[in-house]
């Protein structure tokens, strides 16, 4: 082979590799989950939620969900363009993708639900109007939401969602959420409460009722209202 032929073939091979590389080996999609930075210090929600629980919950549990769902996306070559698309197709994917994807997204949503030193506050404006219109009063809504949190057997989440022009309350098991195609509860999430034991056991032990009662003190109603649209 003369030098000219060798150079020409080398150029052709390099061009083929550049085109074939993404097809043969690189990820098929850019979908990736990540943790939102906490908008407050880990001790900022005390005494309702203690700093040690926040540290373990955020740095260990949530971080593991994010890592594991991204591993599942790569392993299963999931090509959804967004998290919403991912959840709408969740029935196609493994338990690893479903559980960890839900865990990653739900916790991001949950952290932003919270704000320091909100004791004694209640929603106002459009979110209060929407709650009153759907439940009759804030107290009645609070009762229904608390019941959803308390009656979720084992691990899961309580939710306030918007469906059409109405708000409704419900719960999901494990790390499911209302965006998932497999969820019995459907709607746009507005508010969520994590009732997995890892969210409260260090401080409250088996007293989920105390955890739920104190959680109301740190709900970020401004954030909830922003999700209403």
N, C-alpha and C positions, 0 to 999 in steps of 0.2 A: 504494500500500500504506500503510495507516495504521500508526501507531506500535505499537498493540497487536498487530496481525498480524505486524509485523516482529519484535517481541520473541518472540512465540510460535514463529515459524519458526527464529529464532536459537537458542532453547533446544533445540528438537528436533534441529537440526543438530549442536549441541555434544554432545548425548547420543549421537547416532549415531556421531560421531567417537570418543568415549570408548570405545564398544563395539567399533567396527570397527578402531581403531588397532592393537591387538595382532594382529588377523587379517591386516591388510594389510601391516604393516611391521615390527613388533617380532619379536624372536627367538621361536621356538616352544618352546624348552626352556631350562632353566637349567643344563644340563650344561656344565661348564667344567673344563679341566685347569689345575693350578697347580704350581709348584715347592715342594717341602717345604724349609723352611730347613735348612741343614746343621747337624747337632747337634754339630759340632766345627769348629775352625779349619781353613782350607785347607792348612795345613802340619802338621796334627796326625797325619797318617798316614805322614809320612816316617819312615824312608827307603823304606818299601814303595811308597808312592805319593807322588810329589813335589808340592810346592805349585803349581808352574806348570801341571802337568797338571790338577790339581784345579780351578784357577781357570778355565782354558780349557774344560774338560769341563763344569763346572757353569754358568759364566756365559755361555758362547757356545753350545756344542752343545745342552745341555739346555734352555736358555732358548729356543732356536730351535724345538725340538720342541714346546714348550708353545704358543708363539705360533702355529705353523703348524697344529697340530691344532685350536686354537680357531677359527682362520680357516676351516678345513675344516668344522667343525661348523656355523658360521654360513652358509657358502656352500651346503652340502648340506642345510641345514635338518634336521639330525639331532636327533631328539627323545628319545633314550634317557634314562632317568632316572638312570643311574649309569654309572660307568666299566665295571663288570662287564657290564652290559647292552650297552654300546657294543661291547665285545670279543666278546660272544656273537653279535652281529649284524654283525661286521666284514666278512663276505663281501658285504654289500650296499653297502659304501662304497668310495670312491676309494682309490687307492694313497696319496694325500696323507693322507687320514684314517688309514688303516691304519699307515703308516710313522711318522707323527708322533705318533699316539696311543700306539703302542707305545713310541716313544722317550721320550715324556713320562712314562708310567707306569713303564716299566722302570727309568729312572734314579732316580725317587723311591724305588722299591723298593731299588735298589742302594745308594744313599747310606746308608740305614738299616741295611743289612747290615754296615756298617763301624764300627769303633771304634778309637780310638788305642791304641797300645802294648799290643797283645794278643799279642806274640811269645811263642811257646812254649805258648800256652794251647790247650786242646781243649774240646770240648763235654762237658757232664756232665748228670746227671739224666735227665729224660724224653726229651730230644732224643738223648742218647747211647744210651739204651735203644732208641729207635726206629731209630737208625742201625744199631746192632748187630743188631737183629731183622731188618732188611731186607737188610743187606750182609754180615753176619758179624762185622765189626769196623770201627772208625773208619778204620784204615789201608786196608782194602779199599774203603770208601766214597771215601776221598780219592783213591785210584788211579783209580776209575771216573769221578769228577767231573773230575779233571785230564785224563783221556783225552777226555772230552766237550768240554772247553775247547780242548784241543790239536787235536782232529780236526775241529772246526767250520771248514769251508773258508771263507775270506774273513771277512766280518763277521757277528757274531751274539752269542749268549748261551749260557752253560751254566747249567743249572738243577738244583736239588733240589726235587722236588715230592712232595706226598702225594696218593695216589689210593686211596681206601678206607682200609684199615688198613696199607697198605704205602707205603714211600718208594721213589722211583726217580729216576734221573739221566738227563738227556738234554740236547739243545741245540736252539736255534731259529735260523733265519737272520735276518739283518738286524735289524729291531726287533720281530719277532714274539715272542709270549709264550704260555705254556700256557693262558691264559684265552681265547685267540682261537679262534673256531669253525674257522678254517682250519689250526690248528696240529696237526701229527702228535703232538706231546707234549702230553698233557692232565694236569691235576691242579691242586691248590692250591699255588702257589709258596711255598717256604720259604726258599730261598737262590738268589742269582743272581750270575753273574760276567759282566761286560761284556768281550767279547774283540774289540771293534772296535779298530782300530789307534789311533784317537784317545784311547783309554783308557790307552795305555801307550807310544806311540812316542817321545815326547820323552825319556823316561828309558831305555827298554829297546830302542829301535829295533825290529829285527825279532825280538828274542828274547822271543817270547811265553812260552816255557817259564819264563824267569826272572820275568816278571811274575806268572804264575800261582803259582809257588812262593812268592813273597813276599806275594802277596795273602792266603794262608792266615794270615799273621801279624796281619792286621787284621780278621778276620771277627768280627762281633758275635754270638756264640753265644746270648747272652741274648735278642736280638731274634729269632733263628731259632727258639728254643724257644717264644717267645710266639706265633709263628704256627702252631705245631703244634696249639695248642688244648688 
